[in-house]
Amino acid sequence: MAKGKSINLDGNDYRKGALERLDDASLLFRAGQFAGCASSAGRAVEGMLRAVICKRDADVRAGRKSLETGHQLRDLLIHVRDLRLLSSSDPQKDRIHERVQFIAQLWFNNMRFASSKFVETHGRRLGEIRKGRTMKQATESFYLDGQEVLKRCEVLCQR
């Protein structure tokens, strides 16, 4: 590949990658690698939000609009909302917003480079890990929320 040439993914690529990252997160959780689990689960959510946008936004598919939003889950969720895929009559609308907001508060793109101790300290600072709530419990909640977002996004990809 030529130096500086970008690689473009389509909605199916993002979707498949997101599902693989969620599988990675599950394996990491079972292995006790909680920071890696959280990182992969957050990346899975990012990938699936991108999949929805790529599949449902004609301007993004045609290259008239960029999907280069950085790694801001909230911005990706706003883009999905602006596509009117989450109607006010949708009973899951508030739940997906809550879950993505929760994940966006805890996850950051550079988490993939951070040590487990750094991620745990981050979780403590945000109050997710505290007396009576371990890193394992907090990570499991994070993973399950990510899993729920991916399931809902799968439905949005199909509409």
C-alpha positions in Angstrom: 0.0 0.0 0.0 1.3 3.5 -0.9 2.5 5.6 2.0 -0.3 7.9 3.3 -3.1 6.1 1.5 -6.1 5.6 3.7 -8.0 2.4 4.0 -11.8 2.8 3.8 -14.1 0.4 5.6 -17.7 -0.1 4.8 -20.6 -0.8 7.1 -20.1 -4.5 6.8 -16.4 -4.2 7.7 -17.2 -2.1 10.8 -20.0 -4.5 11.8 -17.9 -7.7 11.5 -15.0 -6.0 13.3 -17.3 -4.8 16.1 -18.6 -8.3 16.6 -15.0 -9.7 16.7 -14.0 -7.0 19.3 -16.9 -8.0 21.5 -15.8 -11.7 21.2 -12.3 -10.5 22.1 -13.7 -8.7 25.1 -15.4 -11.8 26.3 -12.2 -13.9 26.0 -10.3 -11.2 27.9 -12.9 -11.0 30.6 -12.8 -14.8 31.2 -9.0 -14.6 31.3 -9.1 -11.9 34.0 -7.8 -9.2 31.7 -10.3 -6.6 32.7 -8.6 -3.6 31.2 -8.3 -5.3 27.9 -11.9 -6.4 28.1 -13.1 -2.8 28.7 -10.9 -1.5 25.8 -12.2 -4.1 23.4 -15.8 -3.7 24.4 -15.5 0.1 24.0 -14.0 -0.4 20.5 -16.8 -2.8 19.7 -19.4 -0.1 20.5 -17.5 2.4 18.4 -17.3 0.0 15.5 -21.0 -0.8 15.6 -22.0 2.8 15.7 -19.9 3.4 12.7 -21.5 0.4 11.0 -24.9 1.9 11.5 -23.8 5.2 10.1 -22.1 3.7 7.1 -25.1 1.5 6.3 -27.8 4.1 6.9 -26.2 7.5 5.8 -26.2 7.8 2.0 -23.8 10.7 2.1 -21.2 8.8 4.1 -21.6 5.8 1.7 -21.2 8.0 -1.3 -18.1 9.8 0.2 -19.9 13.2 0.4 -19.6 13.2 4.1 -16.7 12.0 6.3 -17.0 9.5 9.1 -13.8 10.9 10.6 -15.3 11.9 14.0 -12.4 10.7 16.0 -13.2 8.1 18.6 -16.0 10.1 20.3 -18.8 7.7 21.0 -21.2 10.6 21.9 -20.5 12.2 18.5 -21.2 8.9 16.8 -24.5 8.5 18.8 -25.5 12.0 17.8 -24.9 11.1 14.1 -27.1 8.0 14.5 -29.8 10.1 16.3 -29.6 12.7 13.4 -30.4 9.9 11.0 -33.7 9.5 12.8 -33.1 5.8 13.4 -34.1 6.1 17.0 -37.6 7.4 16.9 -39.3 8.8 19.9 -41.8 5.9 19.9 -38.9 3.4 20.1 -39.0 1.9 23.6 -35.2 1.2 23.4 -34.2 4.7 22.4 -33.5 6.0 25.9 -31.8 2.7 26.9 -29.3 2.9 24.0 -28.6 6.5 24.8 -28.0 5.7 28.4 -25.7 2.8 27.6 -23.6 4.7 25.1 -23.3 7.7 27.4 -22.2 5.4 30.2 -19.6 3.6 28.0 -18.4 7.0 26.6 -17.8 8.3 30.2 -15.5 5.3 31.0 -13.9 4.4 27.7 -11.2 6.3 25.9 -9.4 5.5 22.7 -6.0 5.3 24.3 -7.3 2.7 26.8 -5.7 0.1 24.5 -2.3 1.4 25.5 -3.0 1.9 29.2 -1.9 -0.5 31.9 -4.4 -2.3 34.0 -3.5 -0.2 37.0 -4.2 3.0 35.0 -7.6 1.7 33.8 -8.5 0.6 37.4 -7.4 4.1 38.8 -9.6 5.7 36.1 -12.5 3.6 37.1 -12.0 4.5 40.8 -11.8 8.2 39.9 -15.1 7.9 38.2 -16.7 6.0 41.0 -17.3 2.8 39.1 -14.8 0.8 41.2 -15.3 1.5 44.9 -15.7 -0.3 48.1 -18.1 -3.2 47.5 -17.6 -3.0 43.7 -14.5 -4.7 42.2 -12.8 -4.1 38.9 -14.2 -7.4 37.8 -17.8 -6.4 38.6 -17.4 -2.9 37.0 -15.9 -4.5 33.8 -18.7 -7.1 33.6 -21.3 -4.3 33.7 -19.4 -2.3 31.1 -19.1 -5.4 28.8 -22.8 -6.2 29.2 -23.8 -2.7 28.4 -21.6 -2.9 25.3 -23.2 -6.1 24.3 -26.7 -4.5 24.6 -25.6 -1.6 22.4 -24.3 -4.0 19.8 -27.6 -6.0 19.7 -29.6 -2.8 19.3 -27.3 -1.5 16.6 -27.7 -4.8 14.7 -31.4 -4.0 14.5 -30.7 -0.5 13.3 -28.3 -1.8 10.6 -31.2 -4.0 9.3 -33.8 -1.3 9.0 
